Amino acid sequence: MVISVISLLVYLGAAAGMYLILRFIQRNIQRLPIDGRSVFGYAKSTVVTLLVFSSVPGILLATATPKIRHPLGSNIEIAVFACVFAVMLNYTSLYRVVISDVSVKVGAYRLKAVEFKDIVRVTYFLGTRSSVVRVYEEGGRRVAFSNQIPGFRDCFNQLKARLPARIQVEY
């Protein structure tokens, strides 16, 4: 029982430490001015749901008895799981689509930007579970975002409204 409590504390400490470090990095990244831009990103409820359901396997593994836990993982593997989970959670909370008057930017840590003057094609894929919008640049570079972000329809409509007249959305 003592080993299980120690394993649980190792897991929670590693997850909390990584999450705090990544949130500090996020605060420094998000200090960009967003005046005159439309920003669409994942809802905080999505991040909380991911936190709750993704932490269950780690907690179960950390509190398992040594006979059960030994083939499944050690304290080091539990800490690695917690760190990977914290990075995934941080990516989800940072992911956004920024539409300004001159460009569309998509991403989490490093935003990929495509200027409206360089766009050659925009496609809208309607799938059975989700839809994806892909914006192609002259050099072959592209950015994509799906309807998993809240306000997807508004985001897509703003993108269409700011496209050059020569570009038509392909469905």
VEXTI-281695 format. One line per field, with one value per residue: residue number from 0; x, y, z of N, C-alpha, C in turn. Coordinates in steps of 0.2 Angstrom, whole numbers, plus 5000, padded with zeros to 4 digits. Atoms other than C-alpha are relative to their C-alpha. Layout:
N
nr = (NUM,...)
n.u = (X,...)
n.v = (Y,...)
n.w = (Z,...)
ca.u = (X,...)
ca.v = (Y,...)
ca.w = (Z,...)
c.u = (X,...)
c.v = (Y,...)
c.w = (Z,...)
! end
This chain:
171
nr = (0,1,2,3,4,5,6,7,8,9,10,11,12,13,14,15,16,17,18,19,20,21,22,23,24,25,26,27,28,29,30,31,32,33,34,35,36,37,38,39,40,41,42,43,44,45,46,47,48,49,50,51,52,53,54,55,56,57,58,59,60,61,62,63,64,65,66,67,68,69,70,71,72,73,74,75,76,77,78,79,80,81,82,83,84,85,86,87,88,89,90,91,92,93,94,95,96,97,98,99,100,101,102,103,104,105,106,107,108,109,110,111,112,113,114,115,116,117,118,119,120,121,122,123,124,125,126,127,128,129,130,131,132,133,134,135,136,137,138,139,140,141,142,143,144,145,146,147,148,149,150,151,152,153,154,155,156,157,158,159,160,161,162,163,164,165,166,167,168,169,170)
n.u = (5004,4996,4997,5005,5000,4994,5001,5005,4997,4996,5004,5003,4995,4997,5006,5001,4993,5000,5006,4999,4995,5003,5005,4996,4998,5006,5001,4995,5001,5007,5000,5000,5007,5005,5004,5002,4999,5004,4997,5005,4996,5004,5003,4997,5003,4997,4994,5002,5002,4994,4996,5003,5000,4993,4996,5002,4995,4994,5002,5001,4993,4996,5003,5000,4995,4994,5001,5004,4996,4993,4999,5002,4996,4997,5002,4998,5005,5006,4998,4999,5007,5003,4997,5003,5007,5000,4998,5006,5005,4998,5001,5007,5002,4996,5002,5005,5000,5001,5002,4999,5002,4995,4998,5003,4995,5002,4995,5000,4994,4997,5006,4999,5004,5001,5003,5006,4997,4996,5004,5001,5005,5003,5005,5005,5002,5006,4999,5006,4999,4998,4999,4994,4999,4993,4999,4994,4996,4997,4994,5002,5001,5007,5003,5007,5003,5006,5006,4999,5000,5007,5001,4997,5004,4999,4993,5000,5003,4995,4995,5003,5001,4994,4996,5000,5006,4998,5000,5006,4999,5002,5003)
n.v = (4994,4994,4999,4997,4993,4996,5000,4995,4993,4998,4999,4993,4995,4999,4997,4993,4996,4998,4996,4993,4997,4998,4994,4994,4999,4998,4993,4996,5000,4997,4993,4996,4996,5004,4995,5001,5007,5005,5006,5006,5006,5005,4998,5003,5006,5006,5002,5003,5007,5004,5000,5005,5007,5002,5001,5006,5006,4999,5001,5007,5003,4998,5003,5007,5004,5001,5006,4998,4995,5002,5001,4995,4994,4998,4992,4996,5001,4996,4993,4998,4999,4993,4994,5000,4998,4993,4997,5000,4995,4993,4999,4999,4993,4995,5000,4995,4997,4993,4997,4993,4997,5002,5007,5005,5003,5006,5003,5000,4997,4996,4999,5000,4994,5000,4993,5001,4999,5006,5006,5002,5005,5002,5006,5002,5008,5001,5007,5003,4998,4993,4997,4997,4995,5000,4994,5002,4994,5001,5005,5006,5001,5000,5000,5003,5000,5004,4998,5002,4994,4997,4994,5002,4997,4993,5000,5002,4994,4994,5001,4999,4993,4996,5003,4996,5001,5005,5006,5003,5006,5006,5004)
n.w = (5000,5000,5006,5004,4998,5003,5007,5001,4999,5005,5006,4999,5000,5006,5004,4998,5002,5007,5002,4998,5005,5007,5000,5000,5007,5003,4998,5003,5007,5002,4999,5006,5001,5004,5002,5007,5002,4997,4997,4999,4997,4996,4994,4993,4998,5004,4996,4994,5001,5002,4993,4995,5002,5002,4994,4997,5000,4996,4993,4998,5000,4995,4994,5000,4995,5004,5005,5006,5004,5003,5007,5003,5000,4994,4999,5006,5006,4998,5000,5007,5002,4998,5004,5006,4999,4999,5006,5004,4997,5001,5007,5001,4998,5004,5008,5002,5007,5000,5007,5000,5006,5005,5000,4996,4997,4997,4996,4993,4998,5006,5004,5007,5002,5007,5002,5005,5007,5002,5000,5007,5000,4994,5000,4994,5000,4995,4998,4996,4993,4999,5006,5000,5005,5002,5004,5004,5002,5007,4999,4998,4992,4998,4993,5000,4994,5001,4997,4993,4997,5000,5005,5006,5006,5000,5002,5007,5003,5000,5005,5006,5001,5001,5006,5006,5004,5005,4997,4998,4996,5003,4995)
ca.u = (5000,5014,5022,5005,5004,5022,5018,5002,5012,5025,5012,5003,5019,5026,5009,5007,5026,5025,5008,5014,5030,5020,5007,5021,5028,5010,5008,5024,5018,5000,5006,5004,4991,4975,4967,4957,4959,4947,4953,4945,4952,4947,4935,4941,4928,4937,4953,4945,4937,4954,4962,4949,4948,4966,4972,4962,4974,4989,4980,4974,4992,4999,4987,4989,4997,5015,5010,4998,5009,5026,5022,5013,5025,5037,5036,5047,5035,5021,5030,5034,5015,5011,5023,5017,4999,5003,5011,4995,4984,4994,4994,4975,4973,4985,4978,4969,4965,4968,4960,4966,4964,4980,4982,4976,4986,4984,4993,4998,5016,5022,5007,5008,5003,4996,4993,4977,4987,4997,4982,4979,4966,4954,4945,4931,4930,4914,4918,4906,4913,4921,4924,4941,4946,4963,4970,4984,4998,5007,5023,5013,5012,4995,4986,4971,4959,4944,4926,4933,4936,4921,4914,4920,4906,4909,4928,4925,4913,4926,4939,4927,4923,4941,4947,4952,4938,4948,4947,4932,4930,4930,4918)
ca.v = (5000,5012,5009,5013,5029,5034,5029,5040,5055,5053,5052,5068,5077,5074,5079,5095,5100,5098,5106,5121,5123,5122,5134,5146,5144,5146,5163,5169,5164,5171,5189,5193,5207,5200,5217,5216,5197,5183,5169,5152,5138,5123,5126,5124,5111,5100,5102,5098,5082,5077,5080,5069,5054,5054,5054,5038,5025,5033,5034,5016,5011,5021,5014,4996,4983,4979,4962,4970,4985,4976,4970,4986,4999,5006,5024,5030,5024,5032,5049,5048,5045,5060,5071,5065,5068,5086,5090,5084,5094,5110,5107,5106,5122,5131,5126,5140,5148,5166,5176,5193,5205,5199,5181,5165,5157,5139,5130,5128,5132,5139,5146,5142,5158,5159,5177,5179,5186,5170,5158,5148,5135,5132,5115,5110,5091,5086,5069,5057,5063,5079,5092,5100,5116,5116,5132,5130,5143,5146,5136,5121,5124,5122,5125,5115,5116,5105,5107,5101,5119,5129,5142,5132,5139,5157,5154,5146,5161,5174,5165,5165,5183,5188,5177,5186,5187,5175,5161,5149,5136,5119,5107)
ca.w = (5000,5004,4987,4979,4988,4983,4965,4965,4972,4959,4945,4952,4955,4938,4929,4940,4937,4918,4917,4927,4916,4900,4906,4910,4892,4886,4895,4887,4869,4871,4875,4857,4853,4846,4842,4826,4824,4826,4837,4837,4849,4859,4873,4891,4893,4880,4890,4906,4899,4891,4909,4918,4906,4901,4919,4924,4917,4925,4942,4941,4936,4950,4963,4958,4969,4964,4957,4945,4941,4938,4921,4917,4922,4935,4943,4929,4916,4926,4927,4908,4905,4915,4906,4889,4895,4901,4884,4875,4887,4884,4865,4866,4876,4865,4847,4838,4822,4820,4805,4802,4788,4779,4784,4792,4805,4812,4826,4844,4848,4831,4821,4802,4793,4775,4768,4758,4743,4742,4743,4727,4733,4747,4750,4762,4765,4773,4782,4791,4808,4805,4792,4787,4778,4769,4763,4750,4747,4730,4736,4740,4759,4767,4783,4789,4803,4807,4814,4831,4836,4843,4831,4816,4805,4810,4807,4790,4785,4790,4780,4765,4767,4767,4752,4736,4723,4711,4724,4726,4739,4733,4741)
c.u = (5004,5003,4995,4999,5006,4999,4995,5003,5005,4997,4997,5005,5003,4995,5000,5007,5000,4995,5002,5006,4997,4995,5004,5003,4994,4998,5005,4998,4993,5000,5000,4993,4995,4995,4998,5000,4994,5004,4996,5005,4995,4997,5003,4997,5003,5006,4999,4998,5006,5004,4997,5000,5007,5004,4998,5005,5006,4998,4999,5007,5004,4998,5000,5005,5006,5000,4997,5004,5006,5000,4997,5004,5003,4998,5003,4996,4994,5001,5001,4993,4997,5003,4997,4992,5000,5002,4994,4995,5002,4999,4992,4997,5003,4997,4995,5001,4999,4999,5001,4998,5005,5002,4996,5005,4997,5005,5000,5006,5003,4994,5003,4996,5000,4997,4995,5003,5003,4995,4998,4994,4997,4995,4997,4998,4995,5001,4994,5000,5002,5002,5007,5001,5007,5001,5007,5004,5003,5006,4998,4999,4993,4999,4993,4998,4993,4994,5001,5001,4993,5000,5003,4996,5001,5008,5000,4996,5004,5005,4997,4999,5006,5005,5000,4994,5002,5000,4993,5001,4998,4997,5000)
c.v = (5006,5001,5003,5007,5004,5000,5005,5007,5001,5002,5007,5005,5002,5004,5007,5004,5001,5004,5007,5003,5002,5005,5007,5002,5003,5008,5005,5001,5004,5007,5004,5004,4997,5005,4999,4993,4996,4994,4995,4995,4995,5003,4997,4994,4994,4999,4997,4993,4996,4999,4994,4993,4998,4998,4993,4994,5001,5000,4993,4996,5002,4997,4992,4997,4998,4994,5002,5005,4998,4999,5006,5006,5002,5008,5004,5000,5004,5008,5002,5001,5006,5006,5000,5003,5008,5004,5000,5005,5007,5001,5002,5007,5005,5001,5005,5002,5007,5003,5007,5003,4998,4993,4996,4996,4994,4997,5001,5004,5005,5000,5000,5005,4999,5007,4999,5002,4995,4994,4999,4995,4999,4994,4999,4993,4999,4992,4998,5002,5007,5003,5004,5005,5000,5006,4999,5007,4999,4995,4993,4999,5001,5000,4997,5001,4996,5003,4998,5007,5004,5006,4999,5004,5007,5001,4999,5006,5006,4999,5001,5007,5004,4997,5005,4998,4994,4993,4997,4994,4994,4995,4993)
c.w = (5000,4993,4995,5001,4997,4992,4998,5001,4995,4994,5001,5000,4993,4995,5002,4998,4993,4998,5002,4995,4993,5000,5001,4993,4996,5001,4996,4992,4999,5002,4994,5000,4996,4998,4992,4997,5003,5002,5002,5003,5003,5006,5006,5002,4997,5004,5006,4999,4998,5007,5004,4997,4998,5006,5003,4999,5004,5008,5002,5000,5006,5007,5000,5004,4996,4996,4994,4996,4997,4993,4996,5000,5007,5001,4995,4994,5002,4999,4992,4997,5002,4996,4993,5000,5001,4993,4995,5002,4998,4992,4998,5002,4996,4992,4999,4993,5000,4993,5001,4993,4994,5000,5005,5003,5004,5004,5007,5002,4995,4995,4992,4997,4992,4999,4995,4993,4997,4999,4992,5000,5007,4999,5006,4999,5005,5001,5003,5007,5001,4993,5000,4994,4999,4996,4997,4998,4993,5000,5002,5007,5001,5007,5000,5007,4999,5004,5008,5005,5001,4996,4993,4994,4999,4997,4992,4996,5000,4995,4993,4998,4998,4994,4994,4995,4995,5003,5002,5004,4997,5005,4998)
! end
